Amino acid sequence: MAVRLFVGNLPYDVTEAELRAHFAAIGPLAYLSLAMDRDTGKPRGFAFVEFSARADAEDAMRRLHNHLFKGRPLAVNEARARDAPAPPSAPRPAGPRPPSAADPSPEAGRDFSAGDEDGDEEEVHGAYGARHRADADAPDPA
């Protein structure tokens, strides 16, 4: 049974012939499709390569994943169906979130609920619901 591989991080000047020659060194190819931008006609940076034998496909993944091709490390993985879910990623660490582009306030991701030097725990909610100390907007007396 044929095994289709996804090849990512391709240089944008790659040709189908170069890609075919690079992967044919592993074994005979059953299919190769270099994704092209329909507006510019230039490669989009990824391709699909299919090997007839699973052993050749596994050898290609093992030997060519992170291997430099025209100065870029290739991403070579077994392709999945469009409607298939993405494989699980590593869990994210717990803790405060860093500010995101969707929350431009400078206080985003910072926790001011610990109180200040004089022991009171005043909290004021500002723009976008961000928390900050009541005296945070006061001018510096120096």
N, C-alpha and C positions, 0 to 999 in steps of 0.2 A: 504494500500500500504506500502511496506517495505521501511525503511529509513536507508541508509548506513551512518555510521560515520567514520571519519578519527580519529585515535588515534595516537598521536605523542609523542615524548620524552619518549619513553619506555626504561627501562633499557635493556642492551644488554644480560642479562642473564635470561630474562623473558621466560616462557614456555607458550604454547598455553593453557594448562590446568589452569594455574594461571590467565591468562587474561580472559578466559571464566568464571571462578568462580567470578572474580571481577565484570564483567559486568552483569552476570546472576543475581546478587543481585538486579539489577534494574528491570529486566523483562526477559522473555524468548528470547533467541537469535535465529535468523533465519540463521545467517551466521557469521563466523569469519575467517579472513585470516591474519596470522602473516607473514609479509614479511621477507624472509630469503635470505641471501647472497648466491648466487649460487656457489661461490668459496669456502667459509669457512663453509657454512651450519649453520651459526649463525644468530640470528635475526638482522635485520637492524635498529631497533629502532622505527618502526611504524607498524600499523595494521589497518585493516578495520573490523568494527563490524556492523552487520545489525540487526535491530529490526523489527518485524512484525508490531508493532503499533507505530505510530508517537508520541503518548504521552510518551511511554517508551524511545524513542530516545531523545526527548526534555528533559525528566527527567534526562537521562544519561548525556547530555551536561551540564545541570544546576548543577548537583550534582558532577560530576567527572572532569570537566574542572578545571585545576590548583589544583586538589586534589592530595596529595602525594600518589604514588604507588611505593613501594620498594625504597623509598627515593628520587623519582623524581616527579616533578609536571607534570601531564598529560596535553596534549593539546587535547581536544575533541571537534570536530567541525563536522558539516554536510559535508560529502564528496562531491566533485564536479567532473564533468567529466574531463578527461584528457585534452580535447581541450577547456574547458571553461576558460575564463580569470580569473586571480586572482582578488579577491575583492579589491576595492580601499583602499590605505593606507592613513595615515594622511599626509597632505602636509608638505613638508620640509621647514624649515625656510630659509628666504632669507639672503644673505650675502656671504662673501668669502667662497670658498670651502676649506675644510681641505686637506692637501696633501694626495695623494693616492699612492698606491704601483706602479701604472702605471707611476707616475711622481715623480721620486726619488730626484729631485732637492730640496735643502733646502729652496729655495725661493718660492716653489709651494704654492699657496693659500695666499701669502702675497702681499699686495699692497704697493708699494713704490712710488706711483705717487704724493704724497702730497708735495714733495720737502724736502730740508734739512734746516739747521739752517740759512745759508746765503741767502736763498730766491730763489736760482736757482732751476729749476725743471728738472735736467738732469736725463734721464732715459736710461738705457742700457739694451738691451735684451740679456740674456745669453743662456746657454744650454736649450734646450726644449722650447724656447720662453719665459722663465720666466723673469720677470722684476726685476731689482734691481738698487740701486743707483750706480752711477759711482764710488764713493769712498768706496763701500762696501768691495771690495777686498783688499784695502790698509791695510798694517800692522798697528797694534795698536802702537802709538808712545810711550806708557808708558813703 
